[in-house]
């Protein structure tokens, strides 16, 4: 039908869309008193936009918008009958928690991956081991919430060793990691992530330690002993040595929480020297 608004002939005027601001990109004419328009009996399907708006082109096409789907749903487009349906893949979940082990040494190295038996209770039974040639890399995927350590195995799994400790999906879903000399030192370990956080050092502190601080593991490999043995007490001379060498950027005693690194990533690189 046609109605007349202040002398303008409009065909099927979609006034409800105009009033709601659906044509916001265009300038609404100021010479029309929209509040006096009679909406009754109006067909809202078409409109001669050139007579309503000051900017006649481009001619906008208005349609009643379908309600938006919930954010978590993916709506596939319609397809012609008989055509293969369009499959929208689900959102890609966060990748698996990843430990990347790298041997930076000049000889083959066996690396053990240990998941804690309980919160802060270490295991001495490696869930995985990897024998890496010099410069070789091994990628290990671990479960959500995994917490434990990686270490080079130069003797038995309970011998003094440098620990690279990692917790995935910890507080506020962050990853936490550190290097610890509390249980011994059998060579340098460096942990790092894609954000530039680094724990540990590539410097072999054993070469600078006085002879009295050295011992051997069950395979006769040269190591520094624990600073705080499981049997109790502490090794004051060894602690003083680490303190005088910038602590090796790692735990020397259990209260050294300043050496923990937090990360928004879910992957850590462990380099063994």
N, C-alpha and C positions, 0 to 999 in steps of 0.2 A: 504494500500500500504506500501512498504518499501522504505526508503530513507537511504542514507549513509552519516553520519556526522563524518568526520575524522576517518573512518574505523569502526564506530559503526553501527550495523544493528538495526534500531528502527522500531517498528511496530506501526503505527498510533501515532506519537509522539505529545503529548500535550504540545508543546513548549510554547504556549501563557500562559498556566498556570504556567509553570516553571518560565518564565521571570517575571510574575507578583508577584512571591513570594508565590504562592499557596502551594508550597512544602517547606515552610520556615523551618519546623522542621528537614529537612534533609540537608546534606551538598552537595551542587552542585559541580560537578566535575570541576576541574580547567583546565583540559586538553582539554576542548572543547571551541572553539571560538564561542560563541553564537551569536555574532553580524553578523556572516557570514552565518547563517543558512537560507536556502531558505524555506519559509513557504508555498509557493504556492502548492496547490494540496494535502496538508497534511490532513489526517483524524485524527481529534483530539479526537477520542472516546477512544482509548486504547493506552497503552504504556508499553514497557518492562522496568520497572523501574530499574531492576538490572543492566542494561547496561548504565544507565544514572547517577545514584547516587552512591556515595561512600558507602552509607549505604543501603544495598539491602532490609532489612526487618525492620519494617513491610511494606508490600506493600500498599501504600496509594491509595485510590480510590477517584478520583476527579469527581465532578459533578458541573454543572453550578448552582450556588446558586440562589434561587428565591429571588426577591427583598423583603427586610424587610417590614413588615406591619407598618403603623404608630403606634407610641408608645401607643396611647390610645385604639387601637383595640386589641382584643384577637382572634387569629385564632384557630379554633377547628381542631383537627386532622381528617383525612379522616376515614370513617367507611365503612365496607362492606355493599353491597346492602341489604336492609331489616333489618339491625341492627339498634338499637336505636341510634340516634345521640348523640354525646358527647357534653354536654352543658358546656361551660366555664363560670362560674359566673362572673359578673362584679366586678371591684375592690371594696373592702369594703370601704364605705365612712367613714369619721370621725364619731365617735359615737355621740349620742345626748349630749347636754349640761346637766350636771347632778348636782343636789343639793342633798347631802345625809345629812339628819337631824337626829341627835342622841340626845336623852334625857339622860344626865349624872346625873340628879338630883335624889332625893329620893322620889319624888312625881310625879304624872302624870303632863304633860305640854302640853299646846296647842301652836303650832308653826304656825305662819302666813307667807305666801310667797307673797310678794308684787312686782308686776312689775311697774316700773316707768311709769307715765302717759306721760312723755316726757323726753328729755335729762335733767338729774339732777332734775327732778320735781317729788318728791315722791308721791306715792298714799297712801291713808289710807283706801283702800278697798281691802282686801286680795283676790287674785285670787284663793288661795288654803289655807286650814288650815289642820293641822294634830294633832290629840290628841295622844300623845306618853306616854306609860307607862314607868316607870324607865328602863333604858337600851335599850328601843325600838328604832328601826331605821325606817325611811321612806325615800324612794328614790323618787325624783321629777325630771322629765325631763322637760326642758324648751327649747324654740325655739332659733334658731340662732340669735345672736345679742341681746339676752335678757339682760336687766339691771334692777336691783331692789335690794330688801333686804329680809332677813329673820329675824324674831324676835319672842321672846317668848311673848305670849299674856297673861299678868297678869291682865290687865284691858281692856279698850277699845283700838281699833286699833290705836288711835291717842294719847294715853297716853305716858308719858315718858318711854322710853325703850332703851335697848342696841340694836343697829342695826348691823347686819352682811351684808355688802353691796357687791354685786357681779356684774360684767359686763363681759359677754361672747362676744367673737369675737370683741374685742375692737381694739385699735390701733395695727397695724401689726398682727391682728388676735389673739392677746393674750387675756388671761383671767386676769382680775384685781379684787382684793378683799381687803376688809379692815373691821375692827371693829370700830364703831363710838359711842362715848358717847355724841355727840353734842346734840342729842335730848333726852337724859336721860340715866338712867342706872337702869335696873330692874333685874340685875343678870349677871353673867359671860357668855360670848360667845367666842368660839375659832373657827376660820376658818383655814383650812389647805388644802394642795393639795399633790399630789403624789411626787412632787419634793422637799418636805420638807419645803416649805414656810408656815409660821404661822403668823396669826394676832390675836390680843386679848389675854386674859389671863384667866386661870381657877380660879384665885384668886378673891374672892368676895370683891371688893373695898368698897362696902357699909358698911361692918363691921368695916372699919377703918375710915370712914368719920365722922367728928363732927356732932352732932345732928342737928345743924343749917342748914346743907346742905341736910337733908333728907326731903322728903315729901311723900305723899301717892297718888296712882293712883285712878281711879274711883271705883276700887274694894277694896280699903283700903290696897293695897299691898305696902310694903315699897320700895321706889325708891329714886334715886338721880335725881334732876331736870335737865333740859337742861342747857348746858353751854352757848349756843347761841339760845335763844328762837325764835320761829317764829315771835313773837311780836316785836323783835328787841333787841338790847343791848346785854350784856354778863354778866355772873355771875363770877366775878373776884375771889371770894373766892373758888368757886368750881373748877375753872381752876387751881388755885394755888395748891389745894389739889391734883388734878391729876398729875400736874407737879412734885410734891414731891413724887409721887408713880410710877415713870417711865411711866406715862401717860397711864398705862394699856395696852401698846402696841397697841394703837388705837387713832383715831381722838379725839381731845378735842376741837379744833377750826377748822374752815374751811381751814385754810392754812397748816394744818399738813399733807402735802402730803407724807412725809417720811414714813408714816405708810401703804401706798398702796403697796400691793404685786402683782407682775406680774408673769404669769405662762404660760408655753407652753401647759398645759393640758386643758381639757374642763370639769373638774369635781372638785368640792369643797366639803369638809366635814364641816358641821356646828354642833358644839357640844354645847349644852346648859346645864349649871350647876345650 
